[in-house]
């Protein structure tokens, strides 16, 4: 049995991202994460990102190395990482603090919002989720 690893990081967008930029990011990340068997959530709001990744340690590290080379963001900071007893998410998806602007964003946001109540119950068992959900709640409050 492969042990699981979780990693959560934050970063700053290098510029305001257009709808097409976000769509491309979402689709590219979904494909690459699925191929690596990495699940999690990427939240975008206020030109900032917070992403929670989970999977086999080597797979999570491979995805994070790819992310760290991306030009859409800077100032990457790992907030938390460590062993995980079980996956908290069965897929990877993206959430948007502001209203999604495309169909692909709307679909991903809907999945994120379906998982959200379950994840709130898991905060105590995963410090990484605490960072992700805190960012989400802060961003949503700013938009309201």
DSSP file (Angstrom, degrees, kcal/mol; ACC not computed):
  #  RESIDUE AA STRUCTURE BP1 BP2  ACC     N-H-->O    O-->H-N    N-H-->O    O-->H-N    TCO  KAPPA ALPHA  PHI   PSI    X-CA   Y-CA   Z-CA
    1    1 A X              0   0    0      0, 0.0     2,-0.4     0, 0.0     0, 0.0   0.000 360.0 360.0 360.0 130.9    0.0    0.0    0.0
    2    2 A X        -     0   0    0      1,-0.1     2,-0.2    54,-0.0    54,-0.0  -0.624 360.0-126.5 -79.8 130.9    1.4    3.4   -1.0
    3    3 A X        -     0   0    0     -2,-0.4    54,-0.7     1,-0.1     2,-0.3  -0.518  26.3-124.6 -76.0 148.7    1.5    6.0    1.8
    4    4 A X  E     -AB  56  84A   0     80,-0.8    80,-2.0    -2,-0.2     2,-0.4  -0.647  21.4-164.6 -97.9 151.3   -0.3    9.2    1.1
    5    5 A X  E     -AB  55  83A   0     50,-3.2    50,-2.0    -2,-0.3     2,-0.4  -0.980   2.4-158.5-133.3 142.7    1.2   12.7    1.3
    6    6 A X  E     -AB  54  82A   0     76,-2.8    76,-2.1    -2,-0.4     2,-0.3  -0.948   9.3-179.5-122.9 146.6   -0.5   16.1    1.3
    7    7 A X  E     -AB  53  81A   0     46,-2.3    46,-3.1    -2,-0.4     2,-0.4  -0.993   4.9-172.0-143.8 135.3    1.0   19.5    0.4
    8    8 A X  E     +AB  52  80A   0     72,-2.8    71,-2.7    -2,-0.3    72,-1.6  -0.998  13.6 167.8-129.1 135.3   -0.6   22.9    0.5
    9    9 A X  E     -AB  51  78A   0     42,-1.9    42,-2.2    -2,-0.4     2,-0.3  -0.896  20.2-146.1-137.2 166.2    1.0   26.1   -0.9
   10   10 A X  E     +AB  50  77A   0     67,-2.1    67,-2.3    -2,-0.3     2,-0.3  -0.944  19.5 169.3-130.7 158.0    0.1   29.6   -1.8
   11   11 A X  E     -A   49   0A   0     38,-2.0    38,-2.5    -2,-0.3     2,-0.4  -0.959  29.9-114.0-157.3 171.7    1.3   31.9   -4.5
   12   12 A X  E     -AB  48  74A   0     62,-2.7    62,-2.7    -2,-0.3    36,-0.2  -0.942  31.1-117.3-116.2 132.9    0.7   35.2   -6.2
   13   13 A X  E     - B   0  73A   0     34,-3.2    60,-0.3    -2,-0.4    59,-0.1  -0.414  16.7-136.5 -64.8 143.8   -0.4   35.6   -9.9
   14   14 A X  S    S-     0   0    0     58,-2.2     2,-0.3     1,-0.2    -1,-0.1   0.696  84.5  -5.8 -75.5 -18.3    2.1   37.5  -11.9
   15   15 A X  S    S-     0   0    0     57,-0.5    -1,-0.2    32,-0.1     2,-0.2  -0.961  97.9 -67.5-162.0 164.9   -0.7   39.4  -13.6
   16   16 A X        -     0   0    0     -2,-0.3     2,-0.4    -3,-0.1    -2,-0.0  -0.460  56.9-131.3 -60.6 131.8   -4.5   39.5  -13.6
   17   17 A X        -     0   0    0     -2,-0.2     2,-0.1     4,-0.0    30,-0.1  -0.746  14.0-140.1 -94.0 131.7   -5.6   36.2  -15.3
   18   18 A X     >  -     0   0    0     -2,-0.4     4,-2.4     1,-0.1     5,-0.2  -0.315  31.3 -99.8 -79.4 167.5   -8.2   36.3  -18.0
   19   19 A X  H  > S+     0   0    0      1,-0.2     4,-2.6     2,-0.2     5,-0.2   0.901 125.0  50.8 -55.1 -44.5  -11.0   33.8  -18.5
   20   20 A X  H  > S+     0   0    0      1,-0.2     4,-2.3     2,-0.2    -1,-0.2   0.868 108.6  52.1 -65.6 -35.3   -9.0   32.0  -21.2
   21   21 A X  H  > S+     0   0    0      2,-0.2     4,-2.4     1,-0.2    -2,-0.2   0.933 111.9  45.8 -62.8 -46.1   -5.9   31.8  -18.9
   22   22 A X  H  X S+     0   0    0     -4,-2.4     4,-2.8     2,-0.2    -2,-0.2   0.882 111.6  51.9 -66.9 -38.7   -7.9   30.3  -16.1
   23   23 A X  H  X S+     0   0    0     -4,-2.6     4,-2.6    -5,-0.2     5,-0.2   0.938 111.6  46.6 -61.8 -45.8   -9.6   27.8  -18.4
   24   24 A X  H  X S+     0   0    0     -4,-2.3     4,-2.5     2,-0.2     5,-0.2   0.910 113.6  48.8 -63.4 -42.2   -6.2   26.7  -19.8
   25   25 A X  H  X S+     0   0    0     -4,-2.4     4,-2.6     2,-0.2     5,-0.3   0.932 112.5  48.4 -61.1 -47.3   -4.8   26.4  -16.3
   26   26 A X  H  X S+     0   0    0     -4,-2.8     4,-2.4     2,-0.2    -2,-0.2   0.938 115.3  42.8 -60.2 -50.0   -7.8   24.4  -15.0
   27   27 A X  H  X S+     0   0    0     -4,-2.6     4,-2.1     2,-0.2    -1,-0.2   0.898 115.3  49.2 -67.0 -41.0   -7.8   22.0  -17.9
   28   28 A X  H  X S+     0   0    0     -4,-2.5     4,-2.5    -5,-0.2     5,-0.2   0.933 114.0  45.7 -63.4 -46.7   -4.0   21.5  -17.9
   29   29 A X  H  X S+     0   0    0     -4,-2.6     4,-2.8    -5,-0.2     5,-0.3   0.904 110.5  53.8 -64.6 -41.2   -3.9   20.9  -14.2
   30   30 A X  H  X S+     0   0    0     -4,-2.4     4,-2.2    -5,-0.3    -1,-0.2   0.936 112.2  43.8 -59.8 -46.4   -6.8   18.5  -14.3
   31   31 A X  H  X S+     0   0    0     -4,-2.1     4,-2.4     2,-0.2    -2,-0.2   0.952 116.8  45.0 -64.5 -50.4   -5.1   16.4  -17.0
   32   32 A X  H  X S+     0   0    0     -4,-2.5     4,-1.5     1,-0.2    -2,-0.2   0.890 114.8  47.7 -64.1 -40.2   -1.7   16.4  -15.3
   33   33 A X  H  <>S+     0   0    0     -4,-2.8     5,-3.0    -5,-0.2     4,-0.5   0.903 111.7  50.3 -68.1 -39.9   -3.0   15.7  -11.9
   34   34 A X  H ><5S+     0   0    0     -4,-2.2     3,-1.1    -5,-0.3    -2,-0.2   0.921 109.0  51.5 -64.4 -42.8   -5.2   12.9  -13.1
   35   35 A X  H 3<5S+     0   0    0     -4,-2.4    -1,-0.2     1,-0.3    -2,-0.2   0.848 114.2  44.1 -60.9 -33.9   -2.3   11.3  -14.9
   36   36 A X  T 3<5S-     0   0    0     -4,-1.5    -1,-0.3    -5,-0.2    20,-0.3   0.433 112.4-120.3 -89.4  -0.6   -0.2   11.5  -11.7
   37   37 A X  T < 5 +     0   0    0     -3,-1.1     2,-0.5    -4,-0.5    19,-0.3   0.881  64.1 146.1  59.7  39.8   -3.1   10.2   -9.6
   38   38 A X      < -     0   0    0     -5,-3.0    -1,-0.2    17,-0.1     2,-0.2  -0.925  27.3-171.0-108.8 130.7   -3.0   13.4   -7.5
   39   39 A X  E     +C   54   0A   0     15,-2.5    15,-2.4    -2,-0.5     2,-0.3  -0.680  27.5  98.0-112.8 169.9   -6.2   14.9   -6.2
   40   40 A X  E     -Cd  53  92A   0     51,-1.7    53,-1.7    -2,-0.2     2,-0.3  -0.971  57.7 -80.6 149.7-162.8   -7.0   18.2   -4.5
   41   41 A X  E     -Cd  52  93A   0     11,-1.8    11,-2.8    -2,-0.3     2,-0.5  -0.999  17.4-155.9-145.2 138.1   -8.3   21.7   -5.0
   42   42 A X  E     -Cd  51  94A   0     51,-1.9    53,-2.8    -2,-0.3     2,-0.5  -0.973  15.2-162.0-111.7 125.6   -6.8   24.9   -6.4
   43   43 A X  E     -Cd  50  95A   0      7,-3.1     7,-1.8    -2,-0.5     2,-0.5  -0.919   3.4-167.2-109.9 133.6   -8.5   28.1   -5.2
   44   44 A X  E     +Cd  49  96A   0     51,-2.2    53,-2.5    -2,-0.5    54,-0.4  -0.982  24.4 135.5-121.8 127.6   -8.1   31.4   -7.1
   45   45 A X  E >   +C   48   0A   0      3,-2.3     3,-1.6    -2,-0.5    95,-0.1  -0.910  64.2  10.6-167.2 141.7   -9.1   34.7   -5.7
   46   46 A X  T 3  S-     0   0    0     -2,-0.3     3,-0.1     1,-0.3   -33,-0.1   0.844 126.8 -61.9  58.0  35.9   -7.7   38.2   -5.4
   47   47 A X  T 3  S+     0   0    0      1,-0.2   -34,-3.2   -35,-0.1     2,-0.3   0.722 116.6 110.7  60.5  24.1   -4.9   37.3   -7.9
   48   48 A X  E <   -AC  12  45A   0     -3,-1.6    -3,-2.3   -36,-0.2     2,-0.4  -0.903  53.4-150.9-125.3 156.2   -3.7   34.7   -5.4
   49   49 A X  E     -AC  11  44A   0    -38,-2.5   -38,-2.0    -2,-0.3     2,-0.4  -0.945  11.3-177.8-123.2 145.0   -3.7   30.9   -5.4
   50   50 A X  E     -AC  10  43A   0     -7,-1.8    -7,-3.1    -2,-0.4     2,-0.4  -0.969  15.3-173.8-135.0 130.4   -3.9   28.3   -2.7
   51   51 A X  E     -AC   9  42A   0    -42,-2.2   -42,-1.9    -2,-0.4     2,-0.5  -0.984  15.1-160.4-130.9 137.1   -3.7   24.7   -3.7
   52   52 A X  E     -AC   8  41A   0    -11,-2.8   -11,-1.8    -2,-0.4     2,-0.3  -0.966  17.4-176.1-112.3 124.1   -4.1   21.5   -1.7
   53   53 A X  E     +AC   7  40A   0    -46,-3.1   -46,-2.3    -2,-0.5     2,-0.3  -0.927   4.6 179.9-121.8 145.5   -2.6   18.3   -3.3
   54   54 A X  E     +AC   6  39A   0    -15,-2.4   -15,-2.5    -2,-0.3     2,-0.3  -0.998  28.7  87.0-146.4 146.1   -2.7   14.7   -2.1
   55   55 A X  E    S-A    5   0A   0    -50,-2.0   -50,-3.2    -2,-0.3   -17,-0.1  -0.967  81.2 -17.0 161.6-165.9   -1.4   11.4   -3.4
   56   56 A X  E  >  -A    4   0A   0    -19,-0.3     4,-2.7    -2,-0.3     3,-0.3  -0.401  68.5-117.1 -61.8 143.4    1.8    9.4   -3.3
   57   57 A X  H  > S+     0   0    0    -54,-0.7     4,-2.8     1,-0.2     5,-0.2   0.895 113.5  49.8 -54.0 -46.6    4.6   11.5   -2.1
   58   58 A X  H  > S+     0   0    0      1,-0.2     4,-2.0     2,-0.2    -1,-0.2   0.880 112.6  48.4 -61.5 -37.9    6.6   11.2   -5.3
   59   59 A X  H  > S+     0   0    0     -3,-0.3     4,-2.3     2,-0.2    -2,-0.2   0.916 112.2  47.4 -69.2 -43.5    3.6   12.1   -7.4
   60   60 A X  H  X S+     0   0    0     -4,-2.7     4,-2.7     1,-0.2    -2,-0.2   0.915 113.3  49.0 -62.9 -42.8    2.8   15.1   -5.3
   61   61 A X  H  X S+     0   0    0     -4,-2.8     4,-2.4    -5,-0.3    -1,-0.2   0.877 109.6  52.2 -65.6 -36.8    6.4   16.3   -5.4
   62   62 A X  H  X S+     0   0    0     -4,-2.0     4,-1.8    -5,-0.2    -2,-0.2   0.930 112.3  45.2 -63.2 -45.8    6.4   15.8   -9.2
   63   63 A X  H  X S+     0   0    0     -4,-2.3     4,-2.6     1,-0.2    -2,-0.2   0.917 112.9  50.5 -64.8 -42.8    3.3   17.9   -9.6
   64   64 A X  H  X S+     0   0    0     -4,-2.7     4,-2.7     1,-0.2    -2,-0.2   0.893 107.7  53.2 -64.4 -38.4    4.6   20.6   -7.2
   65   65 A X  H  X S+     0   0    0     -4,-2.4     4,-0.8     2,-0.2    -1,-0.2   0.908 110.8  47.4 -61.1 -41.0    7.9   20.7   -9.1
   66   66 A X  H >< S+     0   0    0     -4,-1.8     3,-0.8     1,-0.2     4,-0.4   0.925 112.2  49.8 -64.2 -44.8    6.0   21.3  -12.3
   67   67 A X  H >< S+     0   0    0     -4,-2.6     3,-1.6     1,-0.2    -2,-0.2   0.897 103.9  59.0 -60.2 -42.1    3.8   24.0  -10.6
   68   68 A X  H 3< S+     0   0    0     -4,-2.7    -1,-0.2     1,-0.3    -2,-0.2   0.724 104.5  51.7 -64.8 -19.9    6.9   25.8   -9.3
   69   69 A X  T << S+     0   0    0     -3,-0.8    -1,-0.3    -4,-0.8    -2,-0.2   0.541  84.1 115.1 -90.5  -7.7    8.2   26.3  -12.9
   70   70 A X    X   -     0   0    0     -3,-1.6     3,-0.5    -4,-0.4    -3,-0.0  -0.335  58.7-148.3 -67.2 143.2    4.9   27.8  -14.1
   71   71 A X  T 3  S+     0   0    0      1,-0.2    -1,-0.1    -2,-0.0   -57,-0.1   0.520  83.1  81.1 -90.0  -7.1    5.0   31.4  -15.2
   72   72 A X  T 3  S+     0   0    0    -59,-0.1   -58,-2.2   -58,-0.1   -57,-0.5   0.630  99.7  29.3 -75.9 -11.1    1.5   32.4  -14.1
   73   73 A X  E <   -B   13   0A   0     -3,-0.5     2,-0.3   -60,-0.3   -60,-0.2  -0.937  58.6-172.0-146.1 167.4    2.6   32.8  -10.5
   74   74 A X  E     +B   12   0A   0    -62,-2.7   -62,-2.7    -2,-0.3    -3,-0.0  -0.849  60.3  53.8-145.6 177.9    5.4   33.8   -8.2
   75   75 A X  E     -     0   0A   0     -2,-0.3     2,-0.1   -64,-0.2    -1,-0.1   0.892  67.3-170.2  56.9  45.0    6.2   33.8   -4.5
   76   76 A X  E     -     0   0A   0    -65,-0.1     2,-0.4    -3,-0.1   -65,-0.2  -0.449   6.4-178.7 -66.3 136.7    5.4   30.2   -3.9
   77   77 A X  E     -B   10   0A   0    -67,-2.3   -67,-2.1    -2,-0.1     2,-0.5  -0.962  24.7-136.6-140.9 120.4    5.3   29.2   -0.3
   78   78 A X  E     -B    9   0A   0     -2,-0.4   -69,-0.3   -69,-0.2     3,-0.1  -0.656  20.5-177.0 -74.5 124.5    4.6   25.8    1.1
   79   79 A X  E     -     0   0A   0    -71,-2.7     2,-0.3    -2,-0.5   -70,-0.2   0.773  63.5  -8.9 -92.7 -31.8    2.2   26.2    4.0
   80   80 A X  E     +B    8   0A   0    -72,-1.6   -72,-2.8    48,-0.0    -1,-0.4  -0.967  59.2 168.4-164.9 145.2    2.0   22.6    5.2
   81   81 A X  E     +B    7   0A   0     -2,-0.3     2,-0.3   -74,-0.2   -74,-0.2  -0.967  20.9 109.2-158.4 154.2    3.0   19.1    4.1
   82   82 A X  E     -B    6   0A   0    -76,-2.1   -76,-2.8    -2,-0.3    -2,-0.0  -0.970  60.3 -33.3 164.8-176.3    3.1   15.7    5.6
   83   83 A X  E     -B    5   0A   0     -2,-0.3     2,-0.4   -78,-0.2   -78,-0.3  -0.252  46.7-157.7 -67.3 153.4    1.6   12.2    5.8
   84   84 A X  E     -B    4   0A   0    -80,-2.0   -80,-0.8   -29,-0.1     3,-0.1  -0.998  15.2-152.8-135.9 135.8   -2.0   11.6    5.2
   85   85 A X  S    S-     0   0    0     -2,-0.4     2,-0.3     1,-0.3    -1,-0.1   0.769  80.8  -4.1 -81.3 -25.5   -4.0    8.6    6.4
   86   86 A X  S    S-     0   0    0    -83,-0.0    -1,-0.3   -82,-0.0     2,-0.1  -0.981  82.7 -88.4-161.2 154.4   -6.6    8.8    3.6
   87   87 A X        -     0   0    0     -2,-0.3     3,-0.1     1,-0.1   -81,-0.0  -0.402  23.8-164.8 -65.1 143.2   -7.6   11.0    0.7
   88   88 A X  S    S+     0   0    0      1,-0.2     2,-0.4    -2,-0.1    -1,-0.1   0.646  78.1  42.4 -97.7 -23.2   -9.9   13.8    1.5
   89   89 A X        -     0   0    0      1,-0.1    -1,-0.2    30,-0.0   -50,-0.1  -0.972  60.2-159.8-127.5 140.2  -10.8   14.4   -2.2
   90   90 A X  S    S+     0   0    0     -2,-0.4     2,-0.3    -3,-0.1    -1,-0.1   0.601  80.4  20.6 -92.8 -13.3  -11.5   11.8   -4.9
   91   91 A X  S    S-     0   0    0    -51,-0.1   -51,-1.7   -54,-0.0     2,-0.4  -0.837  80.2-107.7-140.1 175.8  -10.7   14.2   -7.8
   92   92 A X  E     +d   40   0A   0    -53,-0.3     2,-0.3    -2,-0.3   -51,-0.2  -0.938  45.3 156.1-108.7 136.9   -8.9   17.4   -8.5
   93   93 A X  E     -d   41   0A   0    -53,-1.7   -51,-1.9    -2,-0.4     2,-0.4  -0.937  32.9-120.8-150.4 175.2  -10.9   20.6   -9.2
   94   94 A X  E     -d   42   0A   0     -2,-0.3     2,-0.3   -53,-0.2    18,-0.3  -0.946  15.5-157.4-125.4 140.1  -10.7   24.4   -9.0
   95   95 A X  E     -d   43   0A   0    -53,-2.8   -51,-2.2    -2,-0.4     2,-0.5  -0.885   6.3-151.0-116.2 150.9  -12.7   26.9   -7.0
   96   96 A X  E     -d   44   0A   0     -2,-0.3     4,-0.2   -53,-0.2   -51,-0.2  -0.979  10.9-155.9-125.6 124.8  -13.1   30.6   -7.8
   97   97 A X  S    S+     0   0    0    -53,-2.5     2,-0.2    -2,-0.5   -52,-0.2   0.887  88.4  51.5 -65.5 -38.2  -13.8   33.3   -5.2
   98   98 A X  S    S-     0   0    0    -54,-0.4   -54,-0.1     1,-0.1     3,-0.1  -0.589 116.4 -71.4 -93.5 162.5  -15.4   35.4   -7.8
   99   99 A X        -     0   0    0     -2,-0.2    -1,-0.1     1,-0.1    -2,-0.1  -0.260  57.1-107.9 -56.0 129.7  -18.1   34.2  -10.1
  100  100 A X        -     0   0    0     -4,-0.2    -1,-0.1     1,-0.1   -81,-0.0  -0.307  25.2-155.4 -58.6 142.4  -16.8   31.7  -12.7
  101  101 A X        +     0   0    0     -3,-0.1     2,-0.3   -82,-0.1    -1,-0.1   0.491  66.7  40.4-103.4  -5.6  -16.7   33.2  -16.2
  102  102 A X  S  > S-     0   0    0      1,-0.1     4,-2.4   -83,-0.1     5,-0.2  -0.891  83.7-107.3-138.6 167.7  -16.9   30.1  -18.4
  103  103 A X  H  > S+     0   0    0     -2,-0.3     4,-2.5     1,-0.2     5,-0.2   0.911 118.9  51.9 -62.9 -43.4  -18.7   26.7  -18.5
  104  104 A X  H  > S+     0   0    0      1,-0.2     4,-1.9     2,-0.2    -1,-0.2   0.884 111.7  47.6 -63.5 -37.5  -15.6   24.8  -17.5
  105  105 A X  H  > S+     0   0    0      2,-0.2     4,-2.7     1,-0.2    -1,-0.2   0.899 110.5  51.9 -67.2 -41.0  -15.1   27.1  -14.5
  106  106 A X  H  X S+     0   0    0     -4,-2.4     4,-2.2     2,-0.2    -2,-0.2   0.903 110.2  48.7 -62.5 -41.3  -18.7   26.7  -13.5
  107  107 A X  H  X S+     0   0    0     -4,-2.5     4,-1.8     2,-0.2    -1,-0.2   0.917 113.5  45.9 -65.8 -43.1  -18.5   22.9  -13.6
  108  108 A X  H  X S+     0   0    0     -4,-1.9     4,-2.4     1,-0.2    -2,-0.2   0.912 112.0  51.6 -65.4 -42.4  -15.4   22.9  -11.6
  109  109 A X  H  X S+     0   0    0     -4,-2.7     4,-2.7     1,-0.2    -2,-0.2   0.894 106.8  54.2 -60.8 -40.8  -16.8   25.4   -9.1
  110  110 A X  H  X S+     0   0    0     -4,-2.2     4,-1.7     2,-0.2    -1,-0.2   0.910 109.5  47.3 -61.7 -42.4  -19.9   23.2   -8.7
  111  111 A X  H  X S+     0   0    0     -4,-1.8     4,-1.9     2,-0.2    -2,-0.2   0.921 111.5  51.1 -64.4 -43.8  -17.8   20.2   -7.8
  112  112 A X  H  X S+     0   0    0     -4,-2.4     4,-1.8   -18,-0.3    -2,-0.2   0.925 110.4  48.7 -58.2 -45.7  -15.8   22.2   -5.3
  113  113 A X  H  X S+     0   0    0     -4,-2.7     4,-0.6     1,-0.2    -1,-0.2   0.796 108.2  54.2 -70.3 -26.8  -18.9   23.5   -3.7
  114  114 A X  H  < S+     0   0    0     -4,-1.7     4,-0.4    -5,-0.2    -1,-0.2   0.873 113.7  42.3 -69.2 -36.5  -20.3   19.9   -3.4
  115  115 A X  H >X S+     0   0    0     -4,-1.9     4,-2.0     1,-0.2     3,-0.6   0.751  94.6  84.5 -79.4 -24.7  -17.1   18.8   -1.6
  116  116 A X  H 3X S+     0   0    0     -4,-1.8     4,-2.1     1,-0.2     5,-0.2   0.857  86.3  50.3 -51.7 -49.5  -16.9   21.8    0.6
  117  117 A X  H 3X S+     0   0    0     -4,-0.6     4,-0.9     1,-0.2    -1,-0.2   0.888 112.2  48.9 -59.7 -36.9  -19.2   20.7    3.4
  118  118 A X  H <> S+     0   0    0     -3,-0.6     4,-0.5    -4,-0.4     3,-0.4   0.886 109.9  51.7 -68.2 -38.0  -17.4   17.3    3.7
  119  119 A X  H >< S+     0   0    0     -4,-2.0     3,-1.2     1,-0.2     4,-0.5   0.857 100.5  61.1 -69.1 -34.6  -14.0   19.0    3.8
  120  120 A X  H >< S+     0   0    0     -4,-2.1     3,-0.7     1,-0.3    -1,-0.2   0.838 102.6  53.2 -60.6 -31.4  -15.1   21.3    6.6
  121  121 A X  H 3< S+     0   0    0     -4,-0.9    -1,-0.3    -3,-0.4     3,-0.3   0.679 106.9  53.8 -73.8 -17.5  -15.7   18.2    8.7
  122  122 A X  T XX S+     0   0    0     -3,-1.2     3,-1.2    -4,-0.5     4,-0.7   0.414  74.4 102.8 -97.6  -0.2  -12.1   17.0    8.0
  123  123 A X  G X4 S+     0   0    0     -3,-0.7     3,-1.2    -4,-0.5     7,-0.3   0.881  78.9  54.3 -53.5 -43.7  -10.2   20.2    9.1
  124  124 A X  G 34 S+     0   0    0     -3,-0.3    -1,-0.3     1,-0.3     3,-0.2   0.805 110.0  47.1 -63.7 -28.4   -9.1   18.6   12.3
  125  125 A X  G <4 S+     0   0    0     -3,-1.2     2,-0.3     1,-0.2    -1,-0.3   0.496 117.6  40.1 -93.3  -2.9   -7.6   15.6   10.6
  126  126 A X    XX  -     0   0    0     -3,-1.2     4,-1.1    -4,-0.7     3,-0.9  -0.779  56.6-168.9-148.8  99.7   -5.7   17.6    7.9
  127  127 A X  H 3> S+     0   0    0     -2,-0.3     4,-1.4     1,-0.2     3,-0.2   0.832  90.9  63.3 -56.4 -31.8   -3.9   20.9    8.7
  128  128 A X  H 3> S+     0   0    0      1,-0.2     4,-2.0     2,-0.2    -1,-0.2   0.887  98.7  53.8 -60.4 -38.9   -3.5   21.5    5.0
  129  129 A X  H <> S+     0   0    0     -3,-0.9     4,-3.0     1,-0.2     5,-0.3   0.848 101.0  60.8 -64.1 -33.3   -7.3   21.7    4.6
  130  130 A X  H  X S+     0   0    0     -4,-1.1     4,-2.1    -7,-0.3    -1,-0.2   0.921 106.2  46.1 -60.0 -43.6   -7.4   24.3    7.3
  131  131 A X  H  X S+     0   0    0     -4,-1.4     4,-2.2     2,-0.2    -2,-0.2   0.929 114.3  48.2 -63.2 -45.8   -5.2   26.6    5.1
  132  132 A X  H  X S+     0   0    0     -4,-2.0     4,-2.3     1,-0.2    -2,-0.2   0.940 115.0  43.3 -61.0 -49.6   -7.2   25.9    2.0
  133  133 A X  H  X S+     0   0    0     -4,-3.0     4,-2.7     1,-0.2    -1,-0.2   0.832 111.1  54.9 -71.0 -31.9  -10.6   26.6    3.7
  134  134 A X  H  X S+     0   0    0     -4,-2.1     4,-2.4    -5,-0.3    -1,-0.2   0.927 110.1  46.8 -64.3 -44.2   -9.3   29.6    5.5
  135  135 A X  H  X S+     0   0    0     -4,-2.2     4,-2.7     2,-0.2     5,-0.2   0.935 112.6  50.6 -61.5 -46.1   -8.2   31.2    2.2
  136  136 A X  H  X S+     0   0    0     -4,-2.3     4,-2.7     1,-0.2     5,-0.2   0.944 112.2  46.0 -56.7 -50.9  -11.6   30.2    0.6
  137  137 A X  H  X S+     0   0    0     -4,-2.7     4,-2.0     1,-0.2    -1,-0.2   0.886 113.0  49.8 -62.9 -39.6  -13.6   31.8    3.4
  138  138 A X  H  X S+     0   0    0     -4,-2.4     4,-1.6    -5,-0.2    -1,-0.2   0.922 113.6  45.9 -63.4 -44.6  -11.4   35.0    3.4
  139  139 A X  H  X S+     0   0    0     -4,-2.7     4,-1.6     2,-0.2    -2,-0.2   0.905 111.9  50.0 -67.0 -42.4  -11.8   35.4   -0.4
  140  140 A X  H  X S+     0   0    0     -4,-2.7     4,-1.6    -5,-0.2    -1,-0.2   0.895 109.0  53.0 -64.2 -39.1  -15.5   34.8   -0.4
  141  141 A X  H  < S+     0   0    0     -4,-2.0    -1,-0.2    -5,-0.2    -2,-0.2   0.875 107.4  52.2 -63.6 -36.7  -16.0   37.3    2.4
  142  142 A X  H  < S+     0   0    0     -4,-1.6    -1,-0.2     1,-0.2    -2,-0.2   0.847 108.9  50.0 -66.7 -33.9  -14.0   39.9    0.3
  143  143 A X  H  <        0   0    0     -4,-1.6    -1,-0.2     1,-0.2    -2,-0.2   0.810 360.0 360.0 -75.9 -30.5  -16.3   39.3   -2.7
  144  144 A X     <        0   0    0     -4,-1.6    -1,-0.2    -5,-0.2    -2,-0.2   0.489 360.0 360.0 -67.9 360.0  -19.5   39.7   -0.8
